[in-house]
Amino acid sequence: MEATDARPCPVCGGADARPLYRQRFARLSGGNPVSGYDVVVCEACGAGFARGIPSQAELDAYYRDLSKYENAERGGGASPADAARFEAIARSLAPFVPSSEAAVLDVGCATGGLLAEIRRLGFARVEGLDPSPACAESARSLHGLEVRTGSLAALPDGMPAYDLVILLGVLEHLRDVGPALASVRRLLPERGRLFVEVPDVAGFARYLDAPFQQFSVEHVSFFSETSLGNVLRRHGFEPLVGTRGARAQSESSTMPVLTTVAEKVAAPAGRMVRDGETLPALEAYIERSEAREAPVAQVIDDLVRSRRPVVVWGVGTQTAHLLATRRLAEACIVAFVDSNPGYQGRTLGGVPVFPPEFLRTRSEAVVISTGVYHREILRQLREGLGCSNDVIVLNAETPRQGLE
């Protein structure tokens, strides 16, 4: 069910916003509750966010039931890129943990890769919080970690106090940012610390892995350095140190990131700094995405004209976007495949979704449609499944047919 109310700015609470782009998605049966939203910029403070999205409770239910972070195709283990990223993050936050006896909570911990790295550095009191029971079970079985099932909007009963709370790639997923930070405050003592990392809107156009990928079915707040500082101070956290950088997400994707360590203070700050970088950053990203999507659209048009039967691998943001905004829905798609067990057995546009093993008995060309994992999928298709099907790649980096 779609939200009908106008979402206020998650940074300042302002009601007026300037629309920049309308994102749309095809939806899985019984799946993601987001079928589209307006990308807007707050007239009052300049922050960017998605407007016209479901409630926080509906989003939490999605992450509970349809999480893609269990890494089912790897038995819950981290990819090489994720493992390297977790190691680097653990080392960067270690100096801000008060002592080796400090209690650390990772919110949205998935299968516990980051917590395992932090523990390896000598911090034994580490715990996780994740909405997905499957993620919690994987973290326990893989790393022996204690992971509670829940979210910042619905904290489990009996949670203790922590010295450091980690929000790695969390705030951008939240509709209700302020209430989430209020929950974090309840978990921290005075001067307790918060480690936050979010995608950096200023780098969206520079690190464009796939057109409009940052306007995903999951990312609904778009932070700049200024807006992140504003929202933290407004809700009682004083930033101590912040950095801008980029982290590899896969073999073919790099995410621009903002990393901030903040401290809980007695009272929220009243000051709000005008964000002047989000509007031009989003405008540049939209313009570049439209240009980069043109060759992808041409491949889709050719596919539609040919009426060639295909199986599409991937039902995430890129596929959902192309089905709703380009002609992909007109192609002769006989099936979808995806590694996420939560997607399998559902339908997208009336077409069923199967596990990758489905391809072992199929001869149709495989359309790889993903913003960030096309190389890994091709390797799984060729080496993991032993399939020799023709391949068509729907990616701005390599939109072409017959990839070997």
MARFI-581387 format. One record per residue (C-alpha): x, z, y. Coordinates in Angstrom, 3 decimals. Example, Ala and Ser with C-alpha at 12.3 -4.5 7.8 and 13.67 -1.06 7.14 Angstrom:
<site c1="12.300" c3="7.800" c2="-4.500"/>
<site c1="13.670" c3="7.140" c2="-1.060"/>
# end
This chain:
<site c1="0.000" c3="0.000" c2="0.000"/>
<site c1="1.392" c3="-1.008" c2="3.381"/>
<site c1="1.658" c3="1.365" c2="6.279"/>
<site c1="-0.695" c3="0.427" c2="9.099"/>
<site c1="0.600" c3="2.811" c2="11.758"/>
<site c1="3.337" c3="1.849" c2="14.200"/>
<site c1="6.460" c3="3.697" c2="13.107"/>
<site c1="8.075" c3="5.554" c2="16.000"/>
<site c1="11.770" c3="5.136" c2="16.648"/>
<site c1="13.633" c3="7.179" c2="13.994"/>
<site c1="16.308" c3="8.081" c2="16.562"/>
<site c1="14.410" c3="9.161" c2="19.698"/>
<site c1="10.749" c3="9.070" c2="18.633"/>
<site c1="9.846" c3="6.391" c2="21.180"/>
<site c1="6.689" c3="4.369" c2="20.636"/>
<site c1="7.573" c3="1.085" c2="22.374"/>
<site c1="9.814" c3="-1.432" c2="20.633"/>
<site c1="10.875" c3="-5.056" c2="21.064"/>
<site c1="10.313" c3="-7.253" c2="17.981"/>
<site c1="13.215" c3="-9.491" c2="16.920"/>
<site c1="12.446" c3="-10.820" c2="13.441"/>
<site c1="9.690" c3="-10.755" c2="10.839"/>
<site c1="11.026" c3="-10.173" c2="7.321"/>
<site c1="8.796" c3="-10.974" c2="4.334"/>
<site c1="9.097" c3="-10.401" c2="0.581"/>
<site c1="7.324" c3="-11.435" c2="-2.594"/>
<site c1="6.495" c3="-8.285" c2="-4.540"/>
<site c1="6.907" c3="-7.294" c2="-8.154"/>
<site c1="3.734" c3="-6.254" c2="-9.915"/>
<site c1="3.528" c3="-2.494" c2="-9.559"/>
<site c1="6.925" c3="-2.584" c2="-7.884"/>
<site c1="8.466" c3="-2.156" c2="-4.467"/>
<site c1="5.809" c3="-1.196" c2="-1.885"/>
<site c1="7.421" c3="-3.237" c2="0.913"/>
<site c1="6.096" c3="-6.778" c2="1.389"/>
<site c1="7.593" c3="-7.221" c2="4.825"/>
<site c1="8.285" c3="-5.600" c2="8.169"/>
<site c1="9.210" c3="-6.283" c2="11.772"/>
<site c1="12.812" c3="-5.708" c2="12.797"/>
<site c1="12.560" c3="-4.081" c2="16.225"/>
<site c1="14.691" c3="-2.408" c2="18.887"/>
<site c1="13.479" c3="0.738" c2="20.640"/>
<site c1="12.766" c3="0.172" c2="24.328"/>
<site c1="13.647" c3="3.788" c2="25.125"/>
<site c1="17.006" c3="4.317" c2="23.398"/>
<site c1="18.033" c3="0.901" c2="22.012"/>
<site c1="18.103" c3="1.838" c2="18.311"/>
<site c1="17.149" c3="-0.733" c2="15.657"/>
<site c1="14.687" c3="-0.151" c2="12.816"/>
<site c1="11.990" c3="-1.658" c2="10.608"/>
<site c1="8.395" c3="-1.202" c2="11.711"/>
<site c1="5.328" c3="-1.627" c2="9.491"/>
<site c1="6.680" c3="0.019" c2="6.343"/>
<site c1="5.070" c3="2.387" c2="3.808"/>
<site c1="5.122" c3="6.169" c2="4.019"/>
<site c1="8.156" c3="8.200" c2="3.013"/>
<site c1="6.250" c3="9.422" c2="-0.042"/>
<site c1="5.715" c3="5.834" c2="-1.209"/>
<site c1="9.378" c3="5.002" c2="-0.662"/>
<site c1="10.433" c3="8.133" c2="-2.553"/>
<site c1="8.195" c3="7.101" c2="-5.459"/>
<site c1="9.907" c3="3.708" c2="-5.524"/>
<site c1="13.368" c3="5.288" c2="-5.757"/>
<site c1="12.082" c3="7.635" c2="-8.437"/>
<site c1="10.488" c3="4.988" c2="-10.655"/>
<site c1="12.312" c3="1.720" c2="-9.867"/>
<site c1="15.806" c3="2.764" c2="-8.865"/>
<site c1="18.465" c3="0.104" c2="-9.389"/>
<site c1="21.252" c3="2.680" c2="-9.177"/>
<site c1="21.294" c3="3.745" c2="-12.836"/>
<site c1="23.806" c3="0.931" c2="-13.547"/>
<site c1="22.033" c3="0.274" c2="-16.835"/>
<site c1="24.082" c3="-2.844" c2="-17.527"/>
<site c1="27.248" c3="-0.673" c2="-17.526"/>
<site c1="25.785" c3="2.312" c2="-19.361"/>
<site c1="25.585" c3="4.190" c2="-16.063"/>
<site c1="29.278" c3="3.764" c2="-15.268"/>
<site c1="30.553" c3="2.629" c2="-11.884"/>
<site c1="31.790" c3="-0.896" c2="-11.277"/>
<site c1="35.488" c3="-1.314" c2="-10.375"/>
<site c1="34.498" c3="-1.816" c2="-6.721"/>
<site c1="32.336" c3="1.319" c2="-6.728"/>
<site c1="35.013" c3="3.369" c2="-8.490"/>
<site c1="37.594" c3="2.393" c2="-5.858"/>
<site c1="35.095" c3="3.111" c2="-3.080"/>
<site c1="34.253" c3="6.548" c2="-4.467"/>
<site c1="37.914" c3="7.475" c2="-4.777"/>
<site c1="38.601" c3="6.464" c2="-1.169"/>
<site c1="35.558" c3="8.341" c2="0.136"/>
<site c1="36.409" c3="11.491" c2="-1.822"/>
<site c1="39.894" c3="11.540" c2="-0.360"/>
<site c1="38.613" c3="10.948" c2="3.171"/>
<site c1="36.100" c3="13.794" c2="3.059"/>
<site c1="38.312" c3="16.304" c2="1.209"/>
<site c1="40.002" c3="17.600" c2="4.405"/>
<site c1="36.581" c3="18.591" c2="5.760"/>
<site c1="35.577" c3="20.708" c2="2.755"/>
<site c1="36.219" c3="24.312" c2="3.843"/>
<site c1="37.893" c3="25.419" c2="0.595"/>
<site c1="38.203" c3="24.626" c2="-3.093"/>
<site c1="35.384" c3="27.141" c2="-3.658"/>
<site c1="33.000" c3="25.425" c2="-1.254"/>
<site c1="29.626" c3="24.271" c2="-2.564"/>
<site c1="29.123" c3="20.505" c2="-2.159"/>
<site c1="25.821" c3="18.605" c2="-2.484"/>
<site c1="25.660" c3="14.809" c2="-2.754"/>
<site c1="22.178" c3="13.565" c2="-1.801"/>
<site c1="21.271" c3="10.288" c2="-3.498"/>
<site c1="24.144" c3="10.765" c2="-5.921"/>
<site c1="22.955" c3="8.099" c2="-8.411"/>
<site c1="24.996" c3="8.513" c2="-11.611"/>
<site c1="27.512" c3="10.911" c2="-10.058"/>
<site c1="30.555" c3="8.710" c2="-9.505"/>
<site c1="31.442" c3="10.192" c2="-6.122"/>
<site c1="30.880" c3="13.787" c2="-7.260"/>
<site c1="33.161" c3="13.212" c2="-10.238"/>
<site c1="35.916" c3="12.032" c2="-7.881"/>
<site c1="35.429" c3="15.049" c2="-5.600"/>
<site c1="35.656" c3="17.371" c2="-8.594"/>
<site c1="38.837" c3="15.603" c2="-9.685"/>
<site c1="40.363" c3="16.620" c2="-6.354"/>
<site c1="39.869" c3="20.282" c2="-7.229"/>
<site c1="36.405" c3="21.074" c2="-5.854"/>
<site c1="34.560" c3="22.578" c2="-8.790"/>
<site c1="31.226" c3="23.551" c2="-7.173"/>
<site c1="29.639" c3="20.130" c2="-6.877"/>
<site c1="25.983" c3="19.238" c2="-7.401"/>
<site c1="23.771" c3="16.202" c2="-6.900"/>
<site c1="20.240" c3="15.451" c2="-5.754"/>
<site c1="18.556" c3="12.170" c2="-6.674"/>
<site c1="14.931" c3="11.015" c2="-6.895"/>
<site c1="15.552" c3="9.173" c2="-10.187"/>
<site c1="15.392" c3="11.246" c2="-13.382"/>
<site c1="17.335" c3="8.487" c2="-15.144"/>
<site c1="20.169" c3="8.782" c2="-12.609"/>
<site c1="20.224" c3="12.554" c2="-13.023"/>
<site c1="20.438" c3="12.242" c2="-16.802"/>
<site c1="23.247" c3="9.677" c2="-16.575"/>
<site c1="25.219" c3="11.938" c2="-14.221"/>
<site c1="24.884" c3="14.796" c2="-16.693"/>
<site c1="25.831" c3="12.769" c2="-19.749"/>
<site c1="28.658" c3="10.784" c2="-18.122"/>
<site c1="30.280" c3="13.515" c2="-16.028"/>
<site c1="28.724" c3="16.844" c2="-16.995"/>
<site c1="27.307" c3="17.237" c2="-13.493"/>
<site c1="24.367" c3="19.329" c2="-12.364"/>
<site c1="21.896" c3="16.989" c2="-10.655"/>
<site c1="18.485" c3="18.073" c2="-9.387"/>
<site c1="15.635" c3="15.575" c2="-9.258"/>
<site c1="14.026" c3="15.263" c2="-5.853"/>
<site c1="14.481" c3="14.003" c2="-2.307"/>
<site c1="15.041" c3="15.336" c2="1.194"/>
<site c1="11.319" c3="14.884" c2="1.813"/>
<site c1="10.488" c3="16.996" c2="-1.264"/>
<site c1="13.335" c3="19.385" c2="-2.020"/>
<site c1="13.193" c3="21.050" c2="-5.440"/>
<site c1="12.434" c3="24.755" c2="-5.479"/>
<site c1="15.277" c3="27.215" c2="-5.585"/>
<site c1="18.012" c3="25.126" c2="-4.016"/>
<site c1="20.940" c3="27.282" c2="-2.841"/>
<site c1="22.990" c3="26.933" c2="0.346"/>
<site c1="25.848" c3="24.438" c2="0.482"/>
<site c1="28.972" c3="24.242" c2="2.619"/>
<site c1="28.988" c3="20.435" c2="2.737"/>
<site c1="26.132" c3="17.960" c2="2.286"/>
<site c1="26.932" c3="14.280" c2="1.698"/>
<site c1="24.613" c3="11.465" c2="2.806"/>
<site c1="26.404" c3="8.378" c2="1.562"/>
<site c1="24.214" c3="5.322" c2="2.122"/>
<site c1="21.071" c3="7.430" c2="2.515"/>
<site c1="19.863" c3="7.512" c2="6.139"/>
<site c1="19.336" c3="3.735" c2="6.309"/>
<site c1="16.846" c3="4.015" c2="3.421"/>
<site c1="14.637" c3="6.619" c2="5.102"/>
<site c1="11.490" c3="6.124" c2="7.136"/>
<site c1="11.459" c3="9.769" c2="8.243"/>
<site c1="15.031" c3="10.377" c2="9.382"/>
<site c1="14.328" c3="13.469" c2="11.496"/>
<site c1="12.531" c3="15.452" c2="8.764"/>
<site c1="15.337" c3="14.533" c2="6.340"/>
<site c1="17.962" c3="15.958" c2="8.683"/>
<site c1="15.794" c3="19.056" c2="9.113"/>
<site c1="15.934" c3="19.485" c2="5.323"/>
<site c1="19.716" c3="19.181" c2="5.420"/>
<site c1="19.861" c3="21.889" c2="8.086"/>
<site c1="17.938" c3="24.216" c2="5.767"/>
<site c1="20.575" c3="23.708" c2="3.089"/>
<site c1="23.542" c3="24.486" c2="5.350"/>
<site c1="24.761" c3="27.697" c2="6.970"/>
<site c1="25.669" c3="27.761" c2="10.663"/>
<site c1="28.676" c3="25.468" c2="11.132"/>
<site c1="28.123" c3="23.972" c2="7.699"/>
<site c1="29.193" c3="20.359" c2="7.526"/>
<site c1="27.495" c3="17.034" c2="6.956"/>
<site c1="29.269" c3="13.845" c2="5.806"/>
<site c1="27.336" c3="10.685" c2="6.678"/>
<site c1="28.096" c3="7.039" c2="5.950"/>
<site c1="25.739" c3="4.192" c2="6.914"/>
<site c1="25.995" c3="0.425" c2="7.362"/>
<site c1="27.308" c3="-0.431" c2="10.826"/>
<site c1="24.935" c3="-2.780" c2="12.651"/>
<site c1="27.798" c3="-3.971" c2="14.856"/>
<site c1="29.429" c3="-5.553" c2="11.799"/>
<site c1="26.384" c3="-7.230" c2="10.240"/>
<site c1="27.162" c3="-10.712" c2="11.582"/>
<site c1="30.863" c3="-10.462" c2="10.786"/>
<site c1="30.388" c3="-9.266" c2="7.202"/>
<site c1="27.495" c3="-11.510" c2="6.219"/>
<site c1="27.373" c3="-11.505" c2="2.421"/>
<site c1="24.003" c3="-13.281" c2="2.225"/>
<site c1="21.505" c3="-14.278" c2="4.920"/>
<site c1="19.194" c3="-11.435" c2="5.957"/>
<site c1="20.538" c3="-9.189" c2="3.182"/>
<site c1="20.775" c3="-6.265" c2="5.610"/>
<site c1="17.016" c3="-6.609" c2="6.181"/>
<site c1="16.461" c3="-5.613" c2="2.587"/>
<site c1="13.538" c3="-4.114" c2="0.722"/>
<site c1="15.378" c3="-0.780" c2="0.997"/>
<site c1="17.185" c3="-0.658" c2="4.367"/>
<site c1="14.721" c3="0.316" c2="7.095"/>
<site c1="16.950" c3="1.845" c2="9.805"/>
<site c1="19.890" c3="0.017" c2="11.395"/>
<site c1="22.478" c3="2.330" c2="12.946"/>
<site c1="25.136" c3="1.763" c2="15.544"/>
<site c1="27.817" c3="4.300" c2="16.404"/>
<site c1="25.734" c3="5.366" c2="19.391"/>
<site c1="22.388" c3="5.651" c2="17.601"/>
<site c1="23.913" c3="7.571" c2="14.690"/>
<site c1="25.440" c3="10.072" c2="17.119"/>
<site c1="22.144" c3="10.314" c2="18.976"/>
<site c1="20.047" c3="11.099" c2="15.919"/>
<site c1="22.543" c3="13.644" c2="14.587"/>
<site c1="22.751" c3="15.519" c2="17.905"/>
<site c1="18.982" c3="15.399" c2="18.374"/>
<site c1="18.518" c3="17.196" c2="15.055"/>
<site c1="21.174" c3="19.861" c2="15.445"/>
<site c1="24.435" c3="18.307" c2="14.247"/>
<site c1="27.486" c3="17.841" c2="16.443"/>
<site c1="29.753" c3="14.950" c2="15.335"/>
<site c1="33.343" c3="16.094" c2="14.830"/>
<site c1="34.983" c3="12.822" c2="13.881"/>
<site c1="33.779" c3="9.280" c2="13.318"/>
<site c1="35.343" c3="6.071" c2="12.064"/>
<site c1="34.340" c3="2.421" c2="11.739"/>
<site c1="35.499" c3="0.375" c2="8.780"/>
<site c1="34.450" c3="-1.773" c2="5.858"/>
<site c1="34.121" c3="-1.082" c2="2.156"/>
<site c1="34.006" c3="-3.546" c2="-0.741"/>
<site c1="30.642" c3="-3.364" c2="-2.502"/>
<site c1="31.358" c3="-6.001" c2="-5.147"/>
<site c1="33.771" c3="-8.853" c2="-5.827"/>
<site c1="32.064" c3="-10.932" c2="-3.144"/>
<site c1="30.577" c3="-8.416" c2="-0.720"/>
<site c1="31.945" c3="-6.123" c2="1.970"/>
<site c1="29.831" c3="-3.642" c2="3.906"/>
<site c1="30.693" c3="-2.652" c2="7.495"/>
<site c1="30.297" c3="1.115" c2="7.690"/>
<site c1="30.153" c3="4.027" c2="10.091"/>
<site c1="31.481" c3="7.323" c2="8.746"/>
<site c1="30.824" c3="10.596" c2="10.569"/>
<site c1="31.553" c3="14.233" c2="9.822"/>
<site c1="29.229" c3="16.521" c2="11.778"/>
<site c1="28.732" c3="20.266" c2="12.019"/>
<site c1="25.464" c3="22.187" c2="12.110"/>
<site c1="25.048" c3="23.852" c2="15.508"/>
<site c1="22.627" c3="26.458" c2="16.762"/>
<site c1="20.456" c3="24.180" c2="18.882"/>
<site c1="19.815" c3="20.423" c2="19.093"/>
<site c1="21.418" c3="18.584" c2="21.998"/>
<site c1="19.083" c3="17.233" c2="24.645"/>
<site c1="21.257" c3="14.332" c2="25.759"/>
<site c1="20.617" c3="10.787" c2="24.522"/>
<site c1="23.107" c3="7.975" c2="25.119"/>
<site c1="21.628" c3="4.514" c2="25.644"/>
<site c1="22.509" c3="2.217" c2="22.712"/>
<site c1="23.658" c3="-1.068" c2="24.181"/>
<site c1="25.202" c3="-2.670" c2="21.082"/>
<site c1="22.330" c3="-2.817" c2="18.583"/>
<site c1="20.247" c3="-5.500" c2="20.314"/>
<site c1="23.050" c3="-8.086" c2="20.677"/>
<site c1="24.359" c3="-7.205" c2="17.196"/>
<site c1="20.983" c3="-7.821" c2="15.560"/>
<site c1="20.428" c3="-11.016" c2="17.565"/>
<site c1="23.823" c3="-12.339" c2="16.413"/>
<site c1="23.069" c3="-11.379" c2="12.821"/>
<site c1="19.694" c3="-13.136" c2="12.852"/>
<site c1="21.191" c3="-16.286" c2="14.378"/>
<site c1="24.039" c3="-16.408" c2="11.871"/>
<site c1="21.744" c3="-15.634" c2="8.940"/>
<site c1="19.461" c3="-18.518" c2="9.874"/>
<site c1="22.428" c3="-20.888" c2="10.028"/>
<site c1="23.878" c3="-19.652" c2="6.745"/>
<site c1="20.531" c3="-19.915" c2="4.967"/>
<site c1="20.134" c3="-23.618" c2="5.766"/>
<site c1="22.302" c3="-24.891" c2="2.843"/>
<site c1="20.571" c3="-22.443" c2="0.483"/>
<site c1="17.215" c3="-23.819" c2="1.600"/>
<site c1="18.472" c3="-27.356" c2="0.918"/>
<site c1="19.394" c3="-26.463" c2="-2.664"/>
<site c1="15.923" c3="-24.961" c2="-3.107"/>
<site c1="14.275" c3="-28.088" c2="-1.669"/>
<site c1="16.253" c3="-30.258" c2="-4.098"/>
<site c1="15.207" c3="-27.989" c2="-6.960"/>
<site c1="11.537" c3="-28.277" c2="-5.966"/>
<site c1="11.720" c3="-32.066" c2="-5.798"/>
<site c1="13.433" c3="-32.336" c2="-9.179"/>
<site c1="10.766" c3="-30.216" c2="-10.987"/>
<site c1="13.569" c3="-29.064" c2="-13.265"/>
<site c1="12.562" c3="-25.958" c2="-15.286"/>
<site c1="14.768" c3="-22.982" c2="-14.438"/>
<site c1="15.204" c3="-19.284" c2="-15.137"/>
<site c1="16.016" c3="-17.216" c2="-12.035"/>
<site c1="18.449" c3="-14.330" c2="-12.488"/>
<site c1="17.806" c3="-11.603" c2="-9.941"/>
<site c1="14.572" c3="-10.271" c2="-8.449"/>
<site c1="16.066" c3="-8.248" c2="-5.598"/>
<site c1="16.079" c3="-8.711" c2="-1.835"/>
<site c1="17.368" c3="-12.278" c2="-1.730"/>
<site c1="14.933" c3="-13.646" c2="-4.317"/>
<site c1="11.983" c3="-11.754" c2="-2.840"/>
<site c1="12.899" c3="-13.082" c2="0.621"/>
<site c1="13.353" c3="-16.698" c2="-0.513"/>
<site c1="10.081" c3="-16.687" c2="-2.454"/>
<site c1="8.205" c3="-15.559" c2="0.655"/>
<site c1="10.040" c3="-17.483" c2="3.385"/>
<site c1="11.418" c3="-20.626" c2="1.714"/>
<site c1="10.121" c3="-22.982" c2="-1.001"/>
<site c1="11.508" c3="-21.109" c2="-4.001"/>
<site c1="7.970" c3="-20.215" c2="-5.118"/>
<site c1="7.277" c3="-23.970" c2="-5.501"/>
<site c1="10.133" c3="-24.445" c2="-7.988"/>
<site c1="9.427" c3="-24.741" c2="-11.724"/>
<site c1="10.386" c3="-21.143" c2="-12.595"/>
<site c1="9.627" c3="-20.365" c2="-16.237"/>
<site c1="10.978" c3="-16.793" c2="-16.112"/>
<site c1="13.002" c3="-14.262" c2="-14.158"/>
<site c1="15.722" c3="-12.065" c2="-15.636"/>
<site c1="17.200" c3="-8.874" c2="-14.228"/>
<site c1="19.458" c3="-6.112" c2="-15.531"/>
<site c1="17.308" c3="-3.330" c2="-14.079"/>
<site c1="15.070" c3="-1.968" c2="-16.875"/>
<site c1="12.557" c3="-0.856" c2="-14.250"/>
<site c1="11.907" c3="-4.487" c2="-13.310"/>
<site c1="11.633" c3="-5.816" c2="-16.844"/>
<site c1="8.120" c3="-6.344" c2="-18.160"/>
<site c1="6.729" c3="-6.834" c2="-14.662"/>
<site c1="5.823" c3="-10.106" c2="-12.987"/>
<site c1="6.928" c3="-11.717" c2="-9.745"/>
<site c1="4.551" c3="-14.331" c2="-8.402"/>
<site c1="2.826" c3="-14.275" c2="-11.785"/>
<site c1="6.071" c3="-15.104" c2="-13.624"/>
<site c1="7.402" c3="-12.506" c2="-16.125"/>
<site c1="10.692" c3="-10.646" c2="-15.749"/>
<site c1="12.897" c3="-10.314" c2="-18.869"/>
<site c1="16.230" c3="-8.630" c2="-19.649"/>
<site c1="19.329" c3="-10.871" c2="-19.553"/>
<site c1="19.343" c3="-11.151" c2="-23.365"/>
<site c1="16.324" c3="-13.434" c2="-22.972"/>
<site c1="18.756" c3="-16.201" c2="-22.006"/>
<site c1="20.454" c3="-16.273" c2="-25.417"/>
<site c1="17.635" c3="-18.452" c2="-26.724"/>
<site c1="16.951" c3="-20.506" c2="-23.588"/>
<site c1="18.355" c3="-23.865" c2="-22.531"/>
<site c1="17.001" c3="-24.061" c2="-18.974"/>
<site c1="19.363" c3="-24.026" c2="-16.011"/>
<site c1="19.969" c3="-20.536" c2="-14.646"/>
<site c1="19.478" c3="-19.983" c2="-10.918"/>
<site c1="21.648" c3="-17.050" c2="-9.846"/>
<site c1="19.916" c3="-15.540" c2="-6.826"/>
<site c1="21.645" c3="-12.494" c2="-5.422"/>
<site c1="23.320" c3="-11.621" c2="-2.191"/>
<site c1="26.292" c3="-9.727" c2="-3.575"/>
<site c1="26.721" c3="-10.011" c2="-7.358"/>
<site c1="26.749" c3="-13.727" c2="-8.206"/>
<site c1="30.300" c3="-13.677" c2="-9.584"/>
<site c1="29.603" c3="-10.688" c2="-11.814"/>
<site c1="26.381" c3="-12.296" c2="-13.060"/>
<site c1="28.140" c3="-15.559" c2="-13.868"/>
<site c1="30.751" c3="-13.651" c2="-15.864"/>
<site c1="28.032" c3="-11.749" c2="-17.728"/>
<site c1="26.219" c3="-15.002" c2="-18.470"/>
<site c1="29.306" c3="-16.768" c2="-19.799"/>
<site c1="31.328" c3="-13.958" c2="-21.366"/>
<site c1="28.800" c3="-11.229" c2="-22.065"/>
<site c1="25.946" c3="-13.388" c2="-23.330"/>
<site c1="27.939" c3="-16.434" c2="-24.414"/>
<site c1="25.498" c3="-18.809" c2="-22.664"/>
<site c1="26.494" c3="-22.319" c2="-21.633"/>
<site c1="23.413" c3="-23.089" c2="-19.520"/>
<site c1="23.845" c3="-25.072" c2="-16.338"/>
<site c1="24.063" c3="-22.783" c2="-13.316"/>
<site c1="22.671" c3="-23.129" c2="-9.808"/>
<site c1="23.885" c3="-20.580" c2="-7.270"/>
<site c1="21.669" c3="-19.571" c2="-4.362"/>
<site c1="24.260" c3="-17.946" c2="-2.162"/>
<site c1="25.442" c3="-18.847" c2="1.316"/>
<site c1="29.042" c3="-18.611" c2="0.132"/>
<site c1="28.612" c3="-21.135" c2="-2.716"/>
<site c1="25.167" c3="-22.792" c2="-2.641"/>
<site c1="25.686" c3="-25.509" c2="-5.194"/>
<site c1="24.727" c3="-26.752" c2="-8.599"/>
<site c1="26.766" c3="-27.015" c2="-11.778"/>
<site c1="29.036" c3="-24.055" c2="-11.083"/>
<site c1="31.340" c3="-23.365" c2="-14.029"/>
# end
